[in-house]
Amino acid sequence: HARKKHHNLVVIDSSVTVSSDPALLEQIITNYVANAIKYTPAGGHIVVGCRRTNGQLRVQVCDNGPGIPASELNKIFDEYRQLEDTLGYRGKGLGLGLSIVKLIAQLLSLKLEVKSTLPKGSCFSVLVPLAERQSGRSATQVTARPQQRKGTGVILLIDDDPAVLDSTSLFLRLSGYTVIVASSPDEAMAAIATTQPDLVVTDYGLAKKETGIELLIRLRTVLGRDVPAIVMTGDSSELRAREARELNCELLRKPVDVHVLLQLLRESSLV
């Protein structure tokens, strides 16, 4: 991908051993690199490297792209966040790759950092604990960080935003759940014809075609039981809360805190 855009992609090797999940850490770095390739103009310079800092390793992906305004830095990891048109980002959306990075980092308890200077470029980092024993390149095993107990159960996840659907389903699967995804009410109804979900997680809006509450009523009617449900919404009005109470389902305000979501799943008997 870098060659296609005539980028100079430099990866500085390191012999340091860290303590984390190898596959998930790789996903974070891969998404950082893909993001840098996508938003750095053709012929750009991208560097991947590491620095030790206070018992941790800071893995960095830096580029000489257009940079990101300071006002946007604390928002770019939000789901499907888009930057200003003046920077050439409008309509492209930063959210899928970076929202997945945020979810994985939360799951692994890793700290993310981003620094940027207009118009000189950006540097995205993830801080990973150093392994207790540094065995260099001959290391054959890396001890993963202790994780919370994995969840069990089948979740029907419904959202018409592909970025939100992908990132949330990935997080739930990483947390141990079996996830059936649906991007529309029709797909959700088709899913329950072959699958009996233990819990439904749905967005409220669903592209204005049908509310998540209305869809939940239909799902419960077909299933013949009041399947537990969580409705996600950016609407903070009391009306949404009242609708949720009347259907005996949980209401989760956006932006969604994944730890709150996991706690709700545990309280719904999906341990």
ZIMOQUI-V226520 format. One record per residue. N is the residue number from 1. RES is the residue in one small letter. SS is DSSP state (a for helix, b for strand, c for the rest). PHI is phi in radians with two decimals (none if undefined). OMEGA is omega in whole degrees, -180 to 180 (none if undefined). Layout:
# ZIMOQUI-V226520
n/res/ss/phi/omega
N/RES/SS/PHI/OMEGA
N/RES/SS/PHI/OMEGA
This chain:
# ZIMOQUI-V226520
n/res/ss/phi/omega
1/h/c/none/179
2/a/c/-1.14/180
3/r/c/-1.11/-180
4/k/c/-1.05/179
5/k/c/-1.73/177
6/h/c/1.04/177
7/h/c/-1.42/169
8/n/b/-1.69/-178
9/l/b/-1.74/-177
10/v/b/-2.01/177
11/v/b/-2.00/-180
12/i/c/-1.60/-175
13/d/c/-1.19/179
14/s/c/-2.55/179
15/s/c/-1.74/-177
16/v/c/-1.27/177
17/t/c/-1.81/179
18/v/b/-2.03/-179
19/s/c/-1.96/-180
20/s/c/-2.97/176
21/d/c/-1.49/-174
22/p/a/-1.03/-176
23/a/a/-1.17/-178
24/l/a/-1.27/176
25/l/a/-1.12/176
26/e/a/-1.06/180
27/q/a/-1.11/178
28/i/a/-1.05/-177
29/i/a/-1.16/179
30/t/a/-1.05/180
31/n/a/-1.16/175
32/y/a/-1.04/-178
33/v/a/-1.13/179
34/a/a/-1.05/179
35/n/a/-1.13/180
36/a/a/-1.13/179
37/i/a/-1.09/-175
38/k/a/-1.18/-171
39/y/a/-1.83/173
40/t/c/-1.59/-180
41/p/c/-1.00/-178
42/a/c/-0.89/180
43/g/c/1.45/-177
44/g/c/-1.38/-178
45/h/b/-2.15/-179
46/i/b/-2.24/-178
47/v/b/-2.17/174
48/v/b/-1.99/-178
49/g/b/-2.75/-175
50/c/b/-2.33/174
51/r/b/-2.44/174
52/r/b/-1.33/177
53/t/b/-2.76/174
54/n/c/0.87/177
55/g/c/1.34/179
56/q/b/-2.26/174
57/l/b/-1.99/177
58/r/b/-1.60/177
59/v/b/-1.59/-172
60/q/b/-2.09/171
61/v/b/-2.18/-174
62/c/b/-2.04/180
63/d/b/-2.43/177
64/n/c/-1.93/178
65/g/c/-1.30/-174
66/p/c/-1.24/-178
67/g/c/1.47/-176
68/i/c/-2.25/179
69/p/c/-1.04/-179
70/a/a/-1.00/-179
71/s/a/-1.18/-177
72/e/a/-1.74/-171
73/l/c/-1.08/-178
74/n/c/-1.52/-178
75/k/c/-2.06/-168
76/i/c/-1.23/177
77/f/c/-1.54/178
78/d/c/-1.23/-176
79/e/c/-1.08/176
80/y/c/0.94/177
81/r/c/-1.26/177
82/q/c/-2.11/179
83/l/c/-1.66/-172
84/e/c/-1.13/-179
85/d/a/-1.09/-178
86/t/a/-1.13/178
87/l/a/-1.66/178
88/g/c/1.41/-177
89/y/c/-1.76/-173
90/r/c/-0.96/178
91/g/c/1.53/-180
92/k/c/-1.57/177
93/g/c/1.32/177
94/l/c/-1.61/-160
95/g/a/-1.23/-172
96/l/a/-1.06/-178
97/g/a/-1.11/-176
98/l/a/-1.37/177
99/s/a/-1.21/175
100/i/a/-1.16/176
101/v/a/-1.00/-179
102/k/a/-1.09/-179
103/l/a/-1.13/180
104/i/a/-1.13/180
105/a/a/-1.08/177
106/q/a/-1.12/-179
107/l/a/-1.12/-178
108/l/a/-1.64/-178
109/s/c/1.03/178
110/l/c/-1.84/-180
111/k/b/-1.63/177
112/l/b/-1.83/176
113/e/b/-2.40/174
114/v/b/-2.53/176
115/k/b/-2.24/-177
116/s/b/-2.64/177
117/t/b/-2.28/177
118/l/c/-1.38/-11
119/p/c/-1.79/-169
120/k/c/-1.64/178
121/g/b/2.38/-175
122/s/b/-2.39/177
123/c/b/-2.39/179
124/f/b/-1.79/-176
125/s/b/-2.33/169
126/v/b/-2.34/-180
127/l/b/-1.72/-175
128/v/b/-2.13/-180
129/p/b/-1.09/174
130/l/b/-1.24/176
131/a/c/-1.18/-179
132/e/c/-1.08/177
133/r/c/-1.99/178
134/q/c/-1.65/-176
135/s/c/-1.87/175
136/g/a/1.18/-173
137/r/a/-1.25/-179
138/s/a/-1.41/-178
139/a/c/-1.05/-179
140/t/c/-1.95/-178
141/q/c/-2.53/177
142/v/c/-2.05/-178
143/t/c/-1.39/179
144/a/c/-1.31/177
145/r/c/-1.19/178
146/p/c/-1.01/-179
147/q/c/-2.03/176
148/q/c/-1.19/-180
149/r/c/-1.00/-179
150/k/c/-1.20/178
151/g/c/-1.44/175
152/t/c/-2.36/178
153/g/c/2.05/-179
154/v/b/-1.86/-180
155/i/b/-2.00/171
156/l/b/-1.64/-177
157/l/b/-1.85/-175
158/i/b/-2.20/176
159/d/c/-2.80/-178
160/d/c/-1.55/176
161/d/c/-1.68/-176
162/p/a/-1.00/-179
163/a/a/-1.14/179
164/v/a/-1.13/-179
165/l/a/-1.07/-178
166/d/a/-1.16/-175
167/s/a/-1.21/-180
168/t/a/-1.20/180
169/s/a/-1.15/177
170/l/a/-1.07/-179
171/f/a/-1.07/-179
172/l/a/-1.13/178
173/r/a/-1.18/177
174/l/a/-1.11/179
175/s/c/-1.46/174
176/g/c/1.89/-176
177/y/c/-1.48/169
178/t/b/-1.53/-173
179/v/b/-2.09/172
180/i/b/-1.85/-175
181/v/b/-1.79/176
182/a/b/-2.52/-179
183/s/c/-1.75/-180
184/s/c/-2.74/175
185/p/a/-1.01/-180
186/d/a/-1.09/179
187/e/a/-1.14/179
188/a/a/-1.15/179
189/m/a/-1.14/178
190/a/a/-1.17/-178
191/a/a/-1.12/-177
192/i/c/-1.33/175
193/a/c/-1.25/-178
194/t/c/-2.14/-176
195/t/c/-2.34/176
196/q/c/-1.83/-178
197/p/c/-1.25/174
198/d/c/-1.46/-178
199/l/b/-2.78/178
200/v/b/-1.98/172
201/v/b/-2.05/-175
202/t/b/-2.37/171
203/d/b/-1.28/-179
204/y/c/-1.39/-170
205/g/c/-1.26/180
206/l/a/0.88/175
207/a/a/0.98/175
208/k/a/1.19/-178
209/k/c/-1.33/-178
210/e/c/-2.83/179
211/t/c/-1.34/177
212/g/a/-1.06/178
213/i/a/-1.14/179
214/e/a/-1.10/179
215/l/a/-1.15/180
216/l/a/-1.07/178
217/i/a/-1.08/178
218/r/a/-1.13/180
219/l/a/-1.06/-179
220/r/a/-1.15/179
221/t/a/-1.12/-180
222/v/a/-1.20/-180
223/l/a/-1.24/180
224/g/c/1.32/179
225/r/c/-2.76/179
226/d/c/-1.50/-180
227/v/c/-1.03/178
228/p/b/-0.99/-176
229/a/b/-2.58/173
230/i/b/-2.21/180
231/v/b/-1.90/-180
232/m/b/-1.76/-178
233/t/b/-2.68/173
234/g/c/-1.62/180
235/d/c/-1.47/-177
236/s/c/-1.64/-176
237/s/c/-1.25/178
238/e/a/-1.18/179
239/l/a/-1.04/179
240/r/a/-1.09/180
241/a/a/-1.12/-180
242/r/a/-1.18/178
243/e/a/-1.04/-180
244/a/a/-1.15/180
245/r/a/-1.09/-178
246/e/a/-1.13/179
247/l/c/-1.70/180
248/n/c/0.97/176
249/c/c/-2.27/-179
250/e/b/-1.48/176
251/l/b/-2.00/-178
252/l/b/-2.07/-178
253/r/b/-1.36/175
254/k/c/-1.55/-2
255/p/c/-1.20/-173
256/v/c/-1.32/171
257/d/c/-1.55/-173
258/v/a/-1.11/179
259/h/a/-1.22/175
260/v/a/-1.15/178
261/l/a/-1.05/179
262/l/a/-1.10/179
263/q/a/-1.12/177
264/l/a/-1.10/178
265/l/a/-1.13/179
266/r/a/-1.16/179
267/e/a/-1.20/178
268/s/c/-1.59/178
269/s/c/1.33/174
270/l/c/-1.64/-174
271/v/c/-1.43/none
